[in-house]
């Protein structure tokens, strides 16, 4: 996949025409995947380059800096997921305040037409663009004759009678409903970062943990609790089984949120190594225990349940 960090980089390629789709694509979930498959099919049928246009930073970070933004993917994860979908060209447009102030009509003429020369625009049913998000599928329909492109609209996608959206997936994760979130994503949600030193409490309980320091502060952290998980260390192809805890460790009066994973049958020193944790099932909430021994007994039970879920 060719990755361009500005529309000018793609313009320099000199494509006479393209097939394009535009969006933030947070999650690259099953709904997005339908759009991407249509992009590939149309670009193949037309013998034209297929181009995905996305934005960095996320528009909400620029338009509403006072509000926290929690994303399903880091930019690097999004790039990797789009590559796995077989996308040929990805343009990452720097999203700025000035760019956000383009009117919807100027967005089409000065941005889409000028840089991408689309013969076909493939658009999700709910995509909006331009100043105050006034541009939509209806505006693109009205401008087809003027600019000579064809418009293909992708309707909402449904899994188990639930409409797929990044917002719904975020809601599920925030509620601990990781299995429902994974069903809409089409892959297990993950958290990635570097293994940092902890205070060795897990080791004292017979369950040593690797503490994860997240790479991106905007990455959505799911609901506090214990999860069945698999772990990838340093991009190794094989994942290891384990159980993840997200919480404040109330039994030990913790003051900061920790993301820590116990990897089954594993004792290597991995401080400073990169690690990705895939969440597969929610086991129980983070909770207070009257003693370390009571917590240890619960963790024995958690391990049995986690292994059942991962089997």
LINVEN-V92474 format. One record per residue. N is the residue number from 1. RES is the residue in one small letter. OMEGA is omega as a letter, one per 30 degrees, with the letter a starting at -180 (999 if undefined). NEAR is the number of other C-alpha atoms within 8 Angstrom. Layout:
# LINVEN-V92474
N_RES_OMEGA_NEAR / N_RES_OMEGA_NEAR
This chain:
# LINVEN-V92474
1_x_l_8 / 2_x_a_6 / 3_x_a_8 / 4_x_a_11 / 5_x_l_9 / 6_x_l_10 / 7_x_l_12 / 8_x_l_7 / 9_x_l_9 / 10_x_a_12 / 11_x_a_10 / 12_x_l_6 / 13_x_l_6 / 14_x_l_6 / 15_x_l_9 / 16_x_l_5 / 17_x_l_10 / 18_x_l_15 / 19_x_a_16 / 20_x_l_14 / 21_x_a_13 / 22_x_l_9 / 23_x_l_8 / 24_x_l_7 / 25_x_l_9 / 26_x_a_10 / 27_x_a_10 / 28_x_a_12 / 29_x_a_14 / 30_x_l_11 / 31_x_l_13 / 32_x_a_9 / 33_x_l_10 / 34_x_l_10 / 35_x_a_13 / 36_x_l_11 / 37_x_l_9 / 38_x_l_9 / 39_x_a_14 / 40_x_a_11 / 41_x_a_8 / 42_x_a_9 / 43_x_l_13 / 44_x_a_9 / 45_x_a_7 / 46_x_a_6 / 47_x_l_6 / 48_x_l_10 / 49_x_l_12 / 50_x_a_13 / 51_x_l_14 / 52_x_l_11 / 53_x_l_12 / 54_x_a_12 / 55_x_l_12 / 56_x_g_10 / 57_x_l_8 / 58_x_a_9 / 59_x_a_10 / 60_x_l_8 / 61_x_a_11 / 62_x_a_11 / 63_x_a_8 / 64_x_a_7 / 65_x_a_8 / 66_x_a_4 / 67_x_l_6 / 68_x_l_7 / 69_x_l_7 / 70_x_a_7 / 71_x_l_11 / 72_x_a_11 / 73_x_l_10 / 74_x_l_10 / 75_x_a_7 / 76_x_l_7 / 77_x_l_8 / 78_x_l_13 / 79_x_a_8 / 80_x_a_8 / 81_x_l_9 / 82_x_l_10 / 83_x_l_10 / 84_x_l_7 / 85_x_l_9 / 86_x_l_8 / 87_x_a_14 / 88_x_a_10 / 89_x_l_12 / 90_x_l_13 / 91_x_l_14 / 92_x_a_13 / 93_x_l_11 / 94_x_a_9 / 95_x_a_12 / 96_x_l_8 / 97_x_l_8 / 98_x_l_6 / 99_x_a_7 / 100_x_a_10 / 101_x_l_9 / 102_x_l_11 / 103_x_a_9 / 104_x_l_12 / 105_x_l_9 / 106_x_l_10 / 107_x_a_12 / 108_x_a_9 / 109_x_a_9 / 110_x_a_9 / 111_x_a_10 / 112_x_a_11 / 113_x_a_11 / 114_x_a_8 / 115_x_a_11 / 116_x_l_14 / 117_x_a_11 / 118_x_l_12 / 119_x_l_10 / 120_x_l_11 / 121_x_l_12 / 122_x_a_15 / 123_x_l_13 / 124_x_a_10 / 125_x_a_9 / 126_x_a_6 / 127_x_l_9 / 128_x_a_9 / 129_x_l_11 / 130_x_a_15 / 131_x_a_11 / 132_x_l_6 / 133_x_a_9 / 134_x_l_10 / 135_x_l_13 / 136_x_a_11 / 137_x_a_12 / 138_x_l_7 / 139_x_l_8 / 140_x_l_10 / 141_x_a_8 / 142_x_a_7 / 143_x_a_8 / 144_x_a_11 / 145_x_a_7 / 146_x_a_5 / 147_x_l_7 / 148_x_l_7 / 149_x_l_10 / 150_x_a_8 / 151_x_l_11 / 152_x_a_8 / 153_x_l_9 / 154_x_a_10 / 155_x_l_6 / 156_x_l_9 / 157_x_a_9 / 158_x_l_9 / 159_x_a_9 / 160_x_l_4 / 161_x_l_5 / 162_x_l_6 / 163_x_a_8 / 164_x_l_14 / 165_x_l_9 / 166_x_l_10 / 167_x_a_6 / 168_x_l_9 / 169_x_l_13 / 170_x_l_12 / 171_x_l_8 / 172_x_a_12 / 173_x_a_13 / 174_x_l_10 / 175_x_a_8 / 176_x_a_11 / 177_x_a_11 / 178_x_a_13 / 179_x_l_9 / 180_x_l_9 / 181_x_a_14 / 182_x_l_12 / 183_x_l_9 / 184_x_l_13 / 185_x_a_13 / 186_x_l_8 / 187_x_a_6 / 188_x_l_9 / 189_x_a_12 / 190_x_l_8 / 191_x_a_10 / 192_x_l_12 / 193_x_a_11 / 194_x_l_13 / 195_x_a_14 / 196_x_l_10 / 197_x_l_7 / 198_x_a_7 / 199_x_l_4 / 200_x_l_8 / 201_x_l_8 / 202_x_l_9 / 203_x_l_9 / 204_x_l_8 / 205_x_a_10 / 206_x_l_7 / 207_x_l_8 / 208_x_a_11 / 209_x_l_11 / 210_x_a_14 / 211_x_a_12 / 212_x_l_14 / 213_x_a_10 / 214_x_l_10 / 215_x_a_7 / 216_x_a_6 / 217_x_l_5 / 218_x_a_9 / 219_x_a_12 / 220_x_l_8 / 221_x_a_7 / 222_x_a_9 / 223_x_l_9 / 224_x_l_10 / 225_x_a_14 / 226_x_a_14 / 227_x_l_14 / 228_x_a_18 / 229_x_l_15 / 230_x_a_13 / 231_x_l_13 / 232_x_a_13 / 233_x_l_10 / 234_x_l_7 / 235_x_l_7 / 236_x_a_7 / 237_x_a_5 / 238_x_l_5 / 239_x_l_9 / 240_x_a_9 / 241_x_l_12 / 242_x_l_15 / 243_x_a_16 / 244_x_l_13 / 245_x_l_13 / 246_x_a_14 / 247_x_a_12 / 248_x_a_11 / 249_x_a_11 / 250_x_l_11 / 251_x_a_12 / 252_x_l_5 / 253_x_l_7 / 254_x_a_9 / 255_x_a_5 / 256_x_a_6 / 257_x_l_8 / 258_x_l_11 / 259_x_a_11 / 260_x_a_11 / 261_x_l_12 / 262_x_a_11 / 263_x_a_12 / 264_x_l_8 / 265_x_a_4 / 266_x_a_5 / 267_x_a_4 / 268_x_l_4 / 269_x_a_4 / 270_x_l_7 / 271_x_l_9 / 272_x_l_7 / 273_x_l_9 / 274_x_a_11 / 275_x_l_14 / 276_x_a_11 / 277_x_l_11 / 278_x_a_11 / 279_x_a_13 / 280_x_a_15 / 281_x_l_12 / 282_x_a_12 / 283_x_a_11 / 284_x_l_7 / 285_x_l_7 / 286_x_a_13 / 287_x_l_8 / 288_x_l_7 / 289_x_a_9 / 290_x_a_7 / 291_x_l_7 / 292_x_a_9 / 293_x_l_7 / 294_x_l_9 / 295_x_a_11 / 296_x_l_10 / 297_x_l_8 / 298_x_l_8 / 299_x_l_8 / 300_x_l_8 / 301_x_l_8 / 302_x_a_11 / 303_x_l_10 / 304_x_a_8 / 305_x_l_10 / 306_x_l_15 / 307_x_l_11 / 308_x_a_7 / 309_x_a_9 / 310_x_a_9 / 311_x_999_4
